Amino acid sequence: MKEINRSVVLQSRPQGTPSVDNFAVVDRPVPEVKEGEVLTRTLWLSIDPYMRGRMDDAQSYAPFIQIGAPMTGETVGQVVESRHPDFVPGQIVLGARGWQTYLSSSGSELSVLEDKGAPWSAYLGVLGMPGATAFAGLRDIGKPASGETLVVSAASGAVGSIVVQLAKQAGAHVVGIAGGAEKCRFVQEQLGADVCIDHRNVHDLHSAVAEACSDGVDVFFENVGGAIQHAVYPLLNDFGRMVMCGMVAEYNDKQPAPGPSLFATIRKRLRIEGFIVLDKPQNFSEWRDFATPLIVSGQLRYREQLVDGLENAPAALVDVVTGKNHAKIVVRVADPV
């Protein structure tokens, strides 16, 4: 059953926008399980924008991928062999990382998932890193209050869609920005945003945001960067908060893009703070405890874009970093047994 371990490895570093040619599919032996380790069979693989940064040999908050090494990515898997006392074959676990069909990892990296009614794939999206990111960014930095105005870029995405709903629950006036009419309809009609601006279909994005935010912007949850950041930043009110989650529009740039002057940060006493959700592991358990009942009951909405087959993960990542995806992408690698 486990003679071959299929991997997707980084074959070359992209120059600008990545392509499927930067990857290669290779077959290797299944890893040996050492004392204290667990062997899992990958069921689901998460595809996320941060993966683009790991393809470059540049310093970041996490190590870059070496040429010839498997790409990194969080998985939901099923235990097939264990030399760790806390894990037994058949359990569904979260935490092993890599674009591989089999993964050997230490027990300290894994958490057993209980069946509470949510799909296993949800633990890579709405109940995983994207959902926890939205939750922690709003709770710790954005802190939207009733009557305030919040703008979120990539509002239909895995993080942005949760930001919209949590901000509305807090009583904020929520303005989403997304690319395309279909995404904007989803943000308004399904997620409940007060306004959603299609940045691909407006002549002057700054004016469109200003019109939707007649009292200025109190919280800006930033996922994109580039022209969208330039349009929103000048509208921040005194004591505004800018949650720096990601800048996917600039991940493929060879040189940093020119940006707005940040001098107003001082005059307006703005709070601009970047964060990595992994810095506080408790973010994940706290979010899941809060969100799982809401997911099961349908009170918290989300959507997924399913890709079948590990070999199709490279094309899925290219879609994510070029904005061609329409939802959080999860790759189905295998079914549980």
matplotlib code that plots the C-alpha trace (Angstrom):
import matplotlib.pyplot as plt

x = [0.0, 2.8, 5.7, 5.9, 5.8, 4.9, 6.3, 6.0, 9.4, 10.7, 12.7, 13.7, 13.1, 10.6, 11.6, 8.5, 5.2, 5.7, 4.7, 4.1, 7.6, 9.1, 7.9, 8.6, 6.7, 9.1, 8.5, 10.6, 10.5, 8.1, 10.0, 11.0, 9.3, 11.7, 11.1, 8.7, 7.5, 4.2, 3.7, 0.6, -1.1, -2.1, -5.8, -6.0, -3.3, -3.8, -2.7, -2.0, -0.4, 2.5, 3.9, 5.1, 7.5, 9.0, 10.0, 12.5, 15.9, 15.2, 15.2, 11.8, 10.0, 10.4, 13.0, 12.8, 12.5, 15.7, 15.9, 14.9, 13.0, 9.3, 7.1, 5.8, 2.1, -0.2, -2.1, -4.8, -3.7, -4.6, -2.1, -0.9, 2.0, 3.0, 6.0, 4.5, 2.4, -0.2, -1.1, -2.6, -3.4, -6.7, -6.6, -7.2, -4.5, -3.5, 0.0, 2.3, 3.7, 4.7, 3.4, 3.8, 1.5, 3.2, 4.7, 6.8, 6.7, 7.2, 4.2, 4.8, 3.8, 0.5, -2.9, -5.7, -8.9, -12.2, -15.2, -17.4, -19.4, -17.2, -15.5, -11.9, -10.9, -12.3, -9.4, -7.1, -9.3, -12.0, -11.1, -7.3, -4.7, -6.8, -9.7, -7.4, -5.6, -8.8, -9.8, -6.5, -5.9, -9.2, -9.1, -5.5, -5.0, -8.0, -10.5, -13.5, -16.2, -19.8, -20.3, -16.7, -15.8, -13.7, -12.2, -10.9, -9.0, -9.4, -12.7, -13.9, -10.7, -10.1, -9.0, -11.1, -14.4, -14.0, -13.0, -16.2, -18.4, -16.6, -16.5, -20.3, -20.9, -19.0, -21.3, -18.9, -19.8, -17.9, -16.5, -15.0, -12.7, -12.6, -11.7, -14.8, -18.5, -19.1, -16.8, -18.4, -21.9, -20.7, -19.2, -22.4, -25.1, -23.6, -21.1, -23.1, -20.7, -22.4, -20.5, -18.1, -16.0, -14.8, -11.3, -11.2, -14.2, -13.6, -11.8, -10.7, -10.4, -9.5, -12.7, -14.8, -13.5, -13.9, -17.5, -18.2, -16.5, -18.1, -16.7, -13.3, -11.7, -11.1, -9.7, -8.0, -7.4, -4.8, -4.3, -3.2, -0.9, -0.2, -2.8, -5.4, -3.2, -2.5, -6.2, -7.2, -4.3, -4.9, -8.5, -7.5, -8.9, -7.1, -6.2, -7.0, -5.6, -4.0, -3.8, -0.9, -1.8, -0.4, 0.5, -0.2, -0.3, 3.4, 4.7, 5.8, 7.5, 11.3, 11.7, 9.6, 6.8, 6.8, 4.3, 2.4, 4.3, 3.8, 4.4, 0.6, 1.1, 2.6, 0.1, -2.9, -1.4, -2.1, -1.4, 0.2, 1.1, 2.1, 1.6, 2.0, -0.7, 1.8, 3.4, 0.6, -0.3, -3.3, -4.9, -5.8, -7.5, -9.3, -10.6, -11.7, -13.5, -15.4, -16.0, -16.7, -20.3, -20.9, -19.6, -21.7, -24.8, -24.3, -24.0, -20.5, -20.2, -17.3, -16.5, -13.8, -12.4, -11.6, -8.6, -8.1, -4.7, -1.3, 0.2, -2.2, -1.0, 1.5, -1.2, -3.4, -0.7, -0.2, -3.9, -3.8, -0.8, -2.3, -5.8, -7.5, -9.0, -12.5, -12.2, -9.9, -8.1, -7.7, -6.2, -7.8, -4.9, -6.6, -9.7, -9.6, -9.8]
y = [0.0, 2.4, 1.4, 4.8, 8.3, 10.8, 14.3, 17.7, 19.3, 22.8, 22.3, 26.0, 29.4, 31.6, 34.9, 36.9, 35.0, 31.2, 28.6, 24.8, 24.4, 25.5, 22.2, 18.5, 15.3, 12.7, 9.2, 8.2, 5.5, 6.0, 7.5, 5.2, 5.9, 6.5, 6.4, 9.2, 9.7, 9.1, 8.2, 9.8, 9.3, 12.7, 13.2, 17.0, 19.6, 23.4, 25.9, 29.3, 32.6, 32.5, 29.5, 31.9, 33.5, 30.2, 29.6, 32.5, 32.2, 35.3, 35.8, 35.6, 34.5, 30.9, 29.0, 29.0, 25.7, 24.2, 23.2, 19.6, 19.6, 19.0, 22.2, 23.0, 23.1, 22.0, 18.8, 16.7, 13.1, 9.7, 7.8, 4.6, 3.8, 5.2, 4.9, 7.5, 6.6, 9.3, 8.2, 5.1, 4.0, 5.3, 8.7, 11.8, 14.4, 17.9, 19.4, 17.3, 19.5, 18.9, 18.2, 14.5, 11.4, 10.2, 12.2, 11.2, 13.8, 14.1, 13.7, 17.2, 18.6, 16.8, 17.3, 14.7, 16.0, 14.9, 14.5, 17.4, 17.6, 19.8, 18.4, 17.4, 19.9, 22.8, 22.4, 23.7, 26.8, 28.2, 26.2, 26.3, 29.0, 31.4, 31.4, 31.8, 34.6, 36.6, 35.9, 36.9, 39.9, 41.4, 40.5, 41.6, 44.5, 45.6, 45.5, 46.9, 48.5, 49.0, 52.0, 51.9, 51.4, 48.4, 47.8, 44.4, 43.6, 40.1, 40.1, 36.9, 35.0, 32.5, 35.1, 38.1, 36.2, 35.5, 39.1, 40.3, 38.1, 38.7, 42.5, 42.5, 40.6, 43.3, 45.9, 47.5, 49.0, 46.6, 47.5, 44.6, 44.8, 41.9, 41.2, 40.4, 40.8, 37.2, 37.6, 40.8, 39.3, 36.6, 39.1, 41.1, 38.6, 35.6, 37.2, 40.3, 43.1, 46.5, 47.3, 45.3, 47.2, 45.3, 46.7, 45.4, 47.4, 50.9, 53.8, 55.4, 52.9, 55.6, 57.6, 54.4, 53.5, 57.0, 57.1, 53.8, 55.0, 58.5, 58.7, 57.4, 54.1, 53.0, 49.5, 48.3, 44.5, 44.3, 41.1, 42.5, 45.5, 47.4, 49.7, 48.7, 49.6, 53.0, 53.6, 52.8, 54.0, 57.8, 57.3, 56.0, 58.1, 59.3, 56.3, 54.0, 50.4, 48.7, 44.9, 43.8, 40.2, 39.8, 41.6, 39.0, 41.5, 42.2, 38.6, 38.2, 41.6, 41.5, 44.9, 46.5, 48.6, 52.3, 53.0, 55.9, 58.1, 56.8, 60.2, 60.4, 57.4, 59.9, 62.7, 60.3, 58.2, 55.1, 51.6, 49.6, 46.1, 43.0, 39.6, 35.9, 33.7, 31.0, 33.3, 32.3, 28.6, 29.1, 31.2, 28.0, 26.2, 29.3, 29.9, 26.3, 26.2, 29.4, 28.7, 24.9, 25.2, 28.1, 26.2, 23.1, 25.2, 27.2, 30.5, 31.1, 30.8, 29.7, 28.1, 25.9, 25.3, 21.6, 20.4, 16.6, 15.1, 16.1, 16.6, 19.5, 21.4, 23.5, 24.9, 25.6, 27.7, 29.6, 30.4, 31.6, 34.0, 35.4, 35.8, 33.3, 31.2, 31.9, 30.4, 28.8, 26.0, 22.5, 19.6, 16.2, 13.7, 10.6, 9.4, 8.1, 4.3]
z = [0.0, 0.8, -1.5, -3.1, -1.7, -4.3, -3.8, -5.5, -5.3, -6.1, -9.4, -10.0, -8.4, -10.2, -11.7, -11.0, -11.4, -10.8, -13.3, -13.1, -14.7, -11.4, -9.9, -10.5, -9.4, -8.1, -6.5, -3.5, -0.9, 2.0, 4.9, 7.8, 11.1, 13.9, 17.6, 18.6, 15.1, 13.2, 9.6, 8.0, 4.7, 3.3, 2.7, 2.1, 1.3, 1.8, -0.9, 0.5, -0.7, 1.7, -0.3, -3.0, -0.6, 0.3, -3.3, -3.2, -1.4, 0.6, 4.4, 5.9, 9.1, 8.0, 6.0, 2.2, 0.2, -1.0, -4.7, -5.0, -1.7, -1.3, -1.1, 2.3, 3.2, 6.0, 5.6, 7.1, 7.2, 8.5, 10.8, 9.1, 11.5, 14.9, 17.2, 19.4, 22.5, 21.8, 18.2, 16.7, 13.2, 11.8, 13.6, 11.6, 12.4, 11.5, 11.4, 9.2, 6.4, 2.9, -0.7, -0.3, -0.1, 3.0, 5.8, 8.8, 11.6, 15.3, 17.6, 18.9, 15.5, 15.3, 16.8, 16.6, 15.0, 16.6, 14.3, 15.4, 12.2, 10.1, 6.9, 7.4, 4.7, 6.7, 9.1, 6.4, 5.7, 7.8, 10.9, 10.1, 9.5, 7.4, 9.9, 12.9, 11.1, 10.6, 14.2, 15.8, 13.5, 14.4, 18.1, 18.8, 16.3, 14.4, 17.3, 15.3, 17.4, 16.7, 14.4, 13.0, 9.4, 8.4, 4.9, 4.0, 0.8, -0.9, 0.9, -0.8, 0.1, 2.9, 5.4, 4.1, 4.1, 7.8, 8.5, 6.9, 9.0, 12.3, 11.7, 11.0, 14.2, 16.0, 14.6, 12.1, 8.7, 6.4, 3.0, 1.0, -2.0, -4.4, -8.0, -10.1, -10.0, -8.8, -5.9, -4.9, -5.0, -2.7, -0.3, -0.1, -0.5, 1.4, 3.8, 4.6, 3.8, 3.4, 0.2, -2.0, -4.6, -7.7, -8.0, -11.6, -12.7, -11.3, -12.9, -9.6, -6.7, -4.2, -5.0, -4.9, -1.4, -0.2, -1.4, 0.4, 3.6, 4.1, 7.6, 6.8, 7.6, 11.2, 10.5, 7.3, 7.1, 4.4, 2.4, -1.0, -1.0, -4.3, -5.8, -3.2, -0.3, -2.0, -2.4, 1.2, 3.3, 2.9, 4.2, 7.6, 10.4, 13.5, 15.7, 12.8, 12.8, 9.8, 10.1, 7.9, 7.1, 3.5, 0.3, -2.3, -5.2, -4.6, -4.0, -7.6, -7.9, -8.4, -6.8, -4.0, -5.4, -4.5, -1.8, -0.1, 2.3, 5.8, 7.4, 8.2, 10.5, 13.1, 12.5, 12.7, 15.5, 13.4, 14.4, 11.6, 12.7, 11.0, 12.5, 11.9, 13.4, 14.2, 16.9, 19.3, 19.0, 21.2, 18.4, 16.6, 19.5, 20.6, 17.1, 16.6, 19.9, 18.9, 15.2, 14.9, 16.3, 13.9, 10.9, 11.8, 12.3, 9.1, 10.9, 9.6, 5.9, 3.9, 0.5, -0.9, -4.3, -4.7, -6.7, -7.2, -7.2, -5.7, -9.1, -9.7, -6.6, -8.6, -11.0, -8.0, -6.3, -9.6, -9.6, -6.0, -6.5, -9.8, -8.3, -10.6, -7.8, -6.6, -3.1, -0.6, -2.5, -1.0, -2.8, -2.2, -2.2, -0.9, 0.9, 4.4, 4.9]

ax = plt.figure().add_subplot(projection="3d")
ax.plot(x, y, z, "-o")
ax.set_aspect("equal")
plt.show()
